[in-house]
Amino acid sequence: MAGIGFELQRVLRKGGIGSFVKVALSGIMIVAGPWLLSIVGIFLIGRFADFTLQEGRGLFMGVIIYSYAFSLFIFGGSHYIFTRLLSDLIYMEKNRQAASLLVFFSLFVLVLAAGISTVGMSRITLPGISRPLLFKTFAVAFFVIINLAWLLMIFISLLKKYVAIFLVFLGGMTLSMIGVLVLGRIMALGGAMLGFAAGQGFIVVLLLILSFQEYRPGKAKETIKDLVAYFPKYRFLFLSGLFYYWGIWIDKMVFWATVGQPVPGTFFRLFDTYDIPVYLASLTMIPGLVYFIVVLETGFYSSLKDFLQSLSQGIYGDIQKRKQLMLTKLKQGLREQSLFQGVITAAFLILAPSLGSIFSGIDVTLLRITMLGVFFQLLFLTEMTFLFYFELYLPSFIAALTYFAVNLAGSLTTVLTGTRFFGLSYLGAGITASLICALFLFKAVRKADRLILARYTT
């Protein structure tokens, strides 16, 4: 899926501030569209439209936060299988089958997400809400929409309509804001939920249209057969994605369950002391993600491609030369991305007190700890992605499982001991997982020729 990086590089080489802005905005929307805009939207709603949430601000925020958390907690692993199969289909130029995959997988996720969220909403009583059915209906719709949005974020990386993609996200978030303001005033909290979900639904519908304009669906029978076969074949890829997302969210869930504040009439529990710093800190990862797509992954892919070609065409000395060049490129790329993201993180660490004054009540120390945690989460994610290039799914699963286990154990220790060192388990998990991933990755690259030849000659 490095193709998006090459396309963005072509745009960047045109020169000028316009090209730079286009690449930056396109990269941001592709790597973090709904996530970024929803966090910004939640902030703006809390600042300027709080009057529309008088019936239950905690309930509204709870639906949005839990929807994002459990959309990844439940379906995160399957996203990796979807991406793998989609990549293979595009590589084999089976474009109609790739579009069919999007259709089938979207329907599968839609049905399952609707069922899960309907059961969840049935357990909520909503005391004091004037239109409970309206609120529940569009809370279910929002959960479904978010799950579809994650799939479309993967698929739209195939498209080259960067300006259109950005405008779709911007337009959808604007509609969400207007919907909350207008419908929230008319129909209270139920209207606010309707307005917010409608804007996000607008994004999903238009992205589907953009996708099907370029990729027309074909017959689904073969696609379904391939998808069923991919889950057992790539089970460790599935588990890598699952435990990666579990690792991200498990400390939040532990704190929700133990020290979080309950939302009346629901099973929701929120812990703003930790939740808000984490969401703000997560935004600092976006520059690093864009750098990874545009610079690091494309550079590594080029050196990997040259190395793979040498395996079938080159002599032993040429193979070793290209392998060493690939290792050098990888080390250099990781070092440069870490430096780039490190500068971003350092700047925000310095600005943390100012952010604390903007978002009143934020613990500045906690914000800084979570920013460091985000730095190592990005490093871990980058290294794990490179393990995927060598199809080392078992090592990536071990690293992801470690990430989850360390964060779970650390967060439970924090609660049980009453130390209240929130965020340290998240930071420790990122450091540990990135070290394990690095060990597996550099060992694999050093023996890449033997690893690949052994795999495809047995």
Sequence and secondary structure as in RCSB ss.txt:
>XXXX:A:sequence
MAGIGFELQRVLRKGGIGSFVKVALSGIMIVAGPWLLSIVGIFLIGRFADFTLQEGRGLFMGVIIYSYAFSLFIF
GGSHYIFTRLLSDLIYMEKNRQAASLLVFFSLFVLVLAAGISTVGMSRITLPGISRPLLFKTFAVAFFVIINLAW
LLMIFISLLKKYVAIFLVFLGGMTLSMIGVLVLGRIMALGGAMLGFAAGQGFIVVLLLILSFQEYRPGKAKETIK
DLVAYFPKYRFLFLSGLFYYWGIWIDKMVFWATVGQPVPGTFFRLFDTYDIPVYLASLTMIPGLVYFIVVLETGF
YSSLKDFLQSLSQGIYGDIQKRKQLMLTKLKQGLREQSLFQGVITAAFLILAPSLGSIFSGIDVTLLRITMLGVF
FQLLFLTEMTFLFYFELYLPSFIAALTYFAVNLAGSLTTVLTGTRFFGLSYLGAGITASLICALFLFKAVRKADR
LILARYTT
>XXXX:A:secstr
 THHHHHHHHHHTT HHHHHHHHHHHHHHHHHHHHHHHHHHHHHHHHH GGGGTT HHHHHHHHHHHHHHHHHHH
HHHHHHHHHHHHHHHHTT HHHHHHHHHHHHHHHHHHHHHHHHHHHHT   TT S HHHHHHHHHHHHHHHHHHH
HHHHHGGG   HHHHHHHHHHHHHHHHHHHHHHHHHHHHHHHHHHHHHHHHHHHHHHHHHHHHHS    SHHHHH
HHHHHHHHTHHHHHHHHHHHHHHHHHHHHHHHHH EE TTSS EE HHHHHHHHHHHGGGHHHHHHIIIIIHHHH
HHHHHHHHHHHHHS HHHHHHHHHHHHHHHHHHHHHHHHHHHHHHHHHHHHHHHHHHHSTT  HHHHHHHHHHHH
HHHHHHHHHHHHHHTT HHHHHHHHHHHHHHHHHHHHHHHHHT   TTHHHHHHHHHHHHHHHHHHHHHHHTHHH
HHHHHH  
